[in-house]
Amino acid sequence: MGAASESDEWIVLAFGCKISSLLGDDMALISIFTPVHPAGLVWLDEYYDSLVEQTADGWEWVIVPNKGAAVPDRIKADPRVR
């Protein structure tokens, strides 16, 4: 794979926003849905690391694999990932 483009880096930064700022003080559950194609698998590890680093714990990540995309085992092992 080639180097990440500037737009790709923007996507990672946008995804990496603090969930706590979305939740406020209520700390309700937030669900993140991510459709994944085989070409997008390169970003899953970065997305996952960003979610794990959030200050809020009230999240779940629903990954929708398409066209044979396989989710890495370390991500599937997290009970917050569906």
DSSP file (Angstrom, degrees, kcal/mol; ACC not computed):
  #  RESIDUE AA STRUCTURE BP1 BP2  ACC     N-H-->O    O-->H-N    N-H-->O    O-->H-N    TCO  KAPPA ALPHA  PHI   PSI    X-CA   Y-CA   Z-CA
    1    1 A M              0   0    0      0, 0.0     3,-0.1     0, 0.0     2,-0.0   0.000 360.0 360.0 360.0 147.5    0.0    0.0    0.0
    2    2 A G        -     0   0    0      1,-0.2     3,-0.1     0, 0.0     2,-0.0  -0.196 360.0 -70.6 -81.1 177.5    1.1    3.5   -0.7
    3    3 A A        -     0   0    0      1,-0.1    -1,-0.2    -2,-0.0     2,-0.1  -0.325  60.6 -93.1 -66.6 151.6    1.5    6.3    1.8
    4    4 A A        -     0   0    0     -3,-0.1    -1,-0.1     1,-0.1     2,-0.1  -0.419  41.3-129.5 -66.7 138.2   -1.6    7.8    3.2
    5    5 A S     >  -     0   0    0     -2,-0.1     4,-2.2     1,-0.1     5,-0.2  -0.355  25.4-103.4 -81.7 169.5   -2.9   10.8    1.4
    6    6 A E  H  > S+     0   0    0      1,-0.2     4,-1.8     2,-0.2     5,-0.1   0.881 124.1  51.0 -61.1 -38.3   -3.8   14.1    3.0
    7    7 A S  H  > S+     0   0    0      2,-0.2     4,-1.9     1,-0.2    -1,-0.2   0.876 107.9  52.8 -68.2 -36.0   -7.5   13.3    2.7
    8    8 A D  H  > S+     0   0    0      1,-0.2     4,-2.0     2,-0.2    -2,-0.2   0.904 108.3  50.5 -63.3 -40.8   -6.9    9.9    4.3
    9    9 A E  H  X S+     0   0    0     -4,-2.2     4,-2.3     1,-0.2    -1,-0.2   0.877 107.6  53.9 -64.7 -37.3   -5.2   11.5    7.2
   10   10 A W  H  X S+     0   0    0     -4,-1.8     4,-2.8     2,-0.2    -1,-0.2   0.902 106.0  52.8 -63.0 -40.6   -8.1   13.9    7.6
   11   11 A I  H  X S+     0   0    0     -4,-1.9     4,-2.5     1,-0.2    -2,-0.2   0.926 109.5  48.4 -61.4 -44.6  -10.5   10.9    7.8
   12   12 A V  H  X S+     0   0    0     -4,-2.0     4,-1.7     1,-0.2    -1,-0.2   0.911 113.1  47.8 -62.7 -42.0   -8.4    9.3   10.6
   13   13 A L  H  < S+     0   0    0     -4,-2.3    -2,-0.2     2,-0.2    -1,-0.2   0.906 112.0  49.4 -65.6 -41.1   -8.4   12.6   12.5
   14   14 A A  H >< S+     0   0    0     -4,-2.8     3,-1.2     1,-0.2    -2,-0.2   0.909 112.9  46.9 -64.8 -41.4  -12.1   13.1   12.1
   15   15 A F  H 3< S+     0   0    0     -4,-2.5    -1,-0.2     1,-0.3    -2,-0.2   0.821 105.7  62.0 -67.6 -30.5  -12.8    9.6   13.3
   16   16 A G  T 3< S+     0   0    0     -4,-1.7    -1,-0.3    -5,-0.2    -2,-0.2   0.298  73.5 130.7 -82.5  11.1  -10.4   10.1   16.2
   17   17 A C  S <  S-     0   0    0     -3,-1.2     2,-0.4     1,-0.1    -3,-0.0  -0.271  73.9 -88.4 -62.4 153.8  -12.5   12.9   17.7
   18   18 A K    >>  -     0   0    0      1,-0.2     3,-1.0    36,-0.1     4,-0.7  -0.483  29.2-154.9 -69.5 119.5  -13.1   12.5   21.4
   19   19 A I  H >> S+     0   0    0     -2,-0.4     4,-2.1     1,-0.3     3,-0.9   0.834  92.1  68.1 -61.7 -31.5  -16.3   10.5   22.0
   20   20 A S  H 3> S+     0   0    0      1,-0.3     4,-2.2     2,-0.2    -1,-0.3   0.843  94.3  55.7 -59.9 -32.0  -16.6   12.2   25.4
   21   21 A S  H <4 S+     0   0    0     -3,-1.0    -1,-0.3     1,-0.2    -2,-0.2   0.803 109.4  47.6 -70.6 -26.3  -17.3   15.5   23.6
   22   22 A L  H << S+     0   0    0     -3,-0.9    -2,-0.2    -4,-0.7    -1,-0.2   0.837 116.9  42.2 -77.2 -34.4  -20.2   13.9   21.8
   23   23 A L  H >< S-     0   0    0     -4,-2.1     3,-0.8     1,-0.2     4,-0.4   0.768  87.4-166.2 -86.0 -27.2  -21.6   12.3   24.9
   24   24 A G  T 3<  -     0   0    0     -4,-2.2     3,-0.3    -5,-0.2    -1,-0.2  -0.440  59.3 -38.5  69.5-149.5  -21.3   15.2   27.3
   25   25 A D  T 3  S+     0   0    0      1,-0.2    -1,-0.2    -2,-0.1    -4,-0.0   0.596 126.4  76.8 -86.7 -11.3  -21.7   14.3   31.0
   26   26 A D  S <  S-     0   0    0     -3,-0.8    -1,-0.2     1,-0.1    -2,-0.1   0.804  79.0-154.2 -72.0 -28.7  -24.5   11.8   30.5
   27   27 A M        +     0   0    0     -4,-0.4    -3,-0.1    -3,-0.3     3,-0.1   0.864  27.0 171.3  56.7  41.1  -22.2    9.1   29.3
   28   28 A A        -     0   0    0     -5,-0.3     2,-0.3     1,-0.1    -1,-0.1  -0.300  43.1 -85.8 -71.2 164.4  -24.9    7.3   27.3
   29   29 A L        -     0   0    0     30,-0.1     2,-0.4    28,-0.0    30,-0.2  -0.558  42.8-162.1 -73.9 133.6  -24.0    4.5   24.9
   30   30 A I  E     -a   59   0A   0     28,-2.2    30,-2.1    -2,-0.3     2,-0.5  -0.964   4.3-151.0-116.6 136.9  -22.9    5.6   21.5
   31   31 A S  E     -a   60   0A   0     -2,-0.4     2,-0.5    28,-0.2    30,-0.2  -0.910   4.9-161.8-109.7 132.3  -22.8    3.1   18.6
   32   32 A I  E     -a   61   0A   0     28,-2.4    30,-3.3    -2,-0.5     2,-0.5  -0.961   5.3-160.4-114.1 124.1  -20.4    3.5   15.7
   33   33 A F  E     -a   62   0A   0     -2,-0.5    30,-0.2    28,-0.2    28,-0.0  -0.909  10.4-179.6-107.4 129.6  -21.2    1.7   12.5
   34   34 A T  E     -a   63   0A   0     28,-2.7    30,-2.5    -2,-0.5     2,-0.3  -0.930  16.2-153.5-133.0 109.0  -18.4    1.1   10.0
   35   35 A P  E     -a   64   0A   0      0, 0.0     2,-0.4     0, 0.0    28,-0.0  -0.642  21.7-160.8 -75.1 138.4  -18.9   -0.7    6.7
   36   36 A V  E     -a   65   0A   0     28,-2.6    30,-3.2    -2,-0.3    33,-0.3  -0.981  14.5-170.6-130.5 128.4  -15.6   -2.3    5.6
   37   37 A H    >>  -     0   0    0     -2,-0.4     3,-1.9    28,-0.2     4,-0.5  -0.751  44.8-100.8-104.5 158.9  -14.4   -3.5    2.2
   38   38 A P  G >4 S+     0   0    0      0, 0.0     3,-1.1     0, 0.0     4,-0.2   0.846 123.4  55.3 -50.5 -37.0  -11.2   -5.5    1.8
   39   39 A A  G >4 S+     0   0    0      1,-0.2     3,-0.5     2,-0.1     4,-0.1   0.753 104.8  54.8 -68.9 -22.6   -9.3   -2.3    0.6
   40   40 A G  G X> S+     0   0    0     -3,-1.9     3,-1.7     1,-0.2     4,-0.5   0.469  77.8  94.6 -89.5  -2.0  -10.4   -0.5    3.8
   41   41 A L  H XX S+     0   0    0     -3,-1.1     3,-1.0    -4,-0.5     4,-0.6   0.784  70.3  72.0 -61.4 -26.5   -9.0   -3.1    6.2
   42   42 A V  H <4 S+     0   0    0     -3,-0.5     4,-0.4     1,-0.2    -1,-0.3   0.798  99.4  47.9 -59.1 -28.3   -5.7   -1.1    6.5
   43   43 A W  H <> S+     0   0    0     -3,-1.7     4,-2.6     1,-0.2    -1,-0.2   0.644  87.7  84.7 -88.8 -15.7   -7.6    1.5    8.6
   44   44 A L  H <X S+     0   0    0     -3,-1.0     4,-2.9    -4,-0.5     5,-0.2   0.894  88.7  51.3 -57.6 -43.0   -9.4   -0.8   11.0
   45   45 A D  H  X S+     0   0    0     -4,-0.6     4,-2.6     1,-0.2    -1,-0.2   0.908 112.2  46.8 -61.4 -41.5   -6.4   -1.0   13.4
   46   46 A E  H  > S+     0   0    0     -4,-0.4     4,-2.1     2,-0.2    -1,-0.2   0.907 112.7  49.3 -67.4 -40.9   -6.1    2.8   13.5
   47   47 A Y  H  X S+     0   0    0     -4,-2.6     4,-2.2     2,-0.2    -2,-0.2   0.939 112.7  48.0 -60.8 -46.6   -9.9    3.2   14.0
   48   48 A Y  H  X S+     0   0    0     -4,-2.9     4,-2.6    -5,-0.2     5,-0.2   0.931 110.2  50.8 -61.7 -47.0   -9.8    0.6   16.8
   49   49 A D  H  X S+     0   0    0     -4,-2.6     4,-1.5     1,-0.2    -1,-0.2   0.885 109.9  51.9 -58.9 -38.3   -6.8    2.2   18.6
   50   50 A S  H  < S+     0   0    0     -4,-2.1     4,-0.3     2,-0.2    -1,-0.2   0.911 110.1  47.8 -64.9 -42.8   -8.6    5.6   18.4
   51   51 A L  H >< S+     0   0    0     -4,-2.2     3,-1.4     1,-0.2    -2,-0.2   0.920 110.2  51.6 -64.1 -43.2  -11.8    4.2   20.0
   52   52 A V  H 3< S+     0   0    0     -4,-2.6    -1,-0.2     1,-0.3    -2,-0.2   0.823 106.2  55.9 -63.9 -31.2   -9.8    2.4   22.8
   53   53 A E  T 3< S+     0   0    0     -4,-1.5    -1,-0.3    -5,-0.2    -2,-0.2   0.491  82.3 117.5 -81.0  -3.2   -8.0    5.6   23.6
   54   54 A Q    <   -     0   0    0     -3,-1.4   -36,-0.1    -4,-0.3    -3,-0.0  -0.257  68.4-133.3 -64.8 152.7  -11.2    7.6   24.2
   55   55 A T  S    S+     0   0    0      2,-0.0     2,-0.4     0, 0.0    -1,-0.1   0.696  89.4  72.0 -79.5 -19.0  -11.9    9.0   27.6
   56   56 A A        -     0   0    0      1,-0.1   -37,-0.1     2,-0.0    -2,-0.1  -0.785  60.4-166.3 -97.6 140.7  -15.5    7.7   27.5
   57   57 A D        +     0   0    0     -2,-0.4     2,-2.1     1,-0.1    -1,-0.1   0.543  62.5  99.5 -98.7  -9.4  -16.1    4.0   27.8
   58   58 A G        +     0   0    0    -30,-0.1   -28,-2.2   -29,-0.1     2,-0.3  -0.395  60.6 105.7 -83.1  65.5  -19.8    4.0   26.7
   59   59 A W  E     -a   30   0A   0     -2,-2.1     2,-0.3   -30,-0.2   -28,-0.2  -0.965  44.4-166.8-139.3 156.1  -19.3    2.9   23.1
   60   60 A E  E     -a   31   0A   0    -30,-2.1   -28,-2.4    -2,-0.3     2,-0.5  -0.982  15.0-145.5-136.1 149.2  -19.8    0.0   20.9
   61   61 A W  E     -ab  32  81A   0     19,-2.7    21,-2.9    -2,-0.3     2,-0.7  -0.961   7.0-163.0-121.1 117.3  -18.5   -0.5   17.4
   62   62 A V  E     -a   33   0A   0    -30,-3.3   -28,-2.7    -2,-0.5     2,-0.5  -0.886   9.2-164.5-101.4 112.4  -20.5   -2.3   14.8
   63   63 A I  E     -a   34   0A   0     -2,-0.7     8,-0.1   -30,-0.2   -30,-0.1  -0.856   5.1-162.5-100.2 128.3  -18.3   -3.4   11.9
   64   64 A V  E     -a   35   0A   0    -30,-2.5   -28,-2.6    -2,-0.5     2,-0.3  -0.861  12.2-155.4-112.1  95.7  -20.1   -4.5    8.7
   65   65 A P  E     -a   36   0A   0      0, 0.0     2,-0.3     0, 0.0   -28,-0.2  -0.528  11.7-168.1 -75.8 135.4  -17.7   -6.5    6.6
   66   66 A N    >   +     0   0    0    -30,-3.2     3,-1.4    -2,-0.3    -2,-0.0  -0.891  59.1   8.3-119.7 151.0  -18.4   -6.5    2.8
   67   67 A K  T 3  S-     0   0    0     -2,-0.3    -1,-0.2     1,-0.3   -30,-0.0   0.841 132.9 -46.9  52.1  44.1  -17.0   -8.6    0.0
   68   68 A G  T 3  S+     0   0    0      1,-0.2    -1,-0.3    -3,-0.2     2,-0.2   0.615  84.9 164.0  80.5  12.4  -15.0  -11.0    2.2
   69   69 A A    <   -     0   0    0     -3,-1.4     2,-0.5   -33,-0.3    -1,-0.2  -0.471  25.5-149.8 -65.5 130.9  -13.4   -8.4    4.4
   70   70 A A        -     0   0    0     -2,-0.2    -1,-0.0   -32,-0.1     3,-0.0  -0.910   6.4-136.5-108.2 125.8  -12.0  -10.2    7.5
   71   71 A V        -     0   0    0     -2,-0.5     5,-0.1     1,-0.1   -30,-0.0  -0.647  33.0-104.8 -80.1 132.3  -11.8   -8.3   10.8
   72   72 A P    >>  -     0   0    0      0, 0.0     4,-2.2     0, 0.0     3,-0.9  -0.224  24.6-121.5 -57.8 145.5   -8.5   -8.8   12.7
   73   73 A D  H 3> S+     0   0    0      1,-0.3     4,-1.8     2,-0.2     5,-0.1   0.848 109.4  59.6 -58.4 -38.5   -8.7  -11.2   15.7
   74   74 A R  H 34 S+     0   0    0      1,-0.2     4,-0.3     2,-0.2    -1,-0.3   0.832 110.4  43.2 -64.0 -29.4   -7.5   -8.5   18.2
   75   75 A I  H X4 S+     0   0    0     -3,-0.9     3,-1.4     1,-0.2    -1,-0.2   0.900 111.4  52.7 -79.5 -43.4  -10.4   -6.3   17.3
   76   76 A K  H 3< S+     0   0    0     -4,-2.2    -2,-0.2     1,-0.3    -1,-0.2   0.769  99.7  66.1 -62.3 -25.1  -13.0   -9.1   17.3
   77   77 A A  T 3< S+     0   0    0     -4,-1.8    -1,-0.3    -5,-0.2    -2,-0.2   0.699  78.8  94.1 -72.3 -18.9  -11.8  -10.1   20.8
   78   78 A D  S X  S-     0   0    0     -3,-1.4     3,-2.0    -4,-0.3    -3,-0.0  -0.634  72.4-144.6 -76.5 123.4  -13.1   -6.8   22.3
   79   79 A P  T 3  S+     0   0    0      0, 0.0    -1,-0.1     0, 0.0    -3,-0.0   0.656  97.5  64.2 -65.2 -14.3  -16.7   -7.3   23.6
   80   80 A R  T 3  S+     0   0    0    -20,-0.1   -19,-2.7     2,-0.0     2,-0.5   0.542  88.9  83.6 -83.8  -6.2  -17.6   -3.8   22.5
   81   81 A V  B <    b   61   0A   0     -3,-2.0   -19,-0.2   -21,-0.2   -21,-0.0  -0.847 360.0 360.0-101.7 131.0  -17.1   -4.8   18.9
   82   82 A R              0   0    0    -21,-2.9   -20,-0.2    -2,-0.5    -1,-0.1   0.355 360.0 360.0-113.5 360.0  -19.9   -6.5   17.1
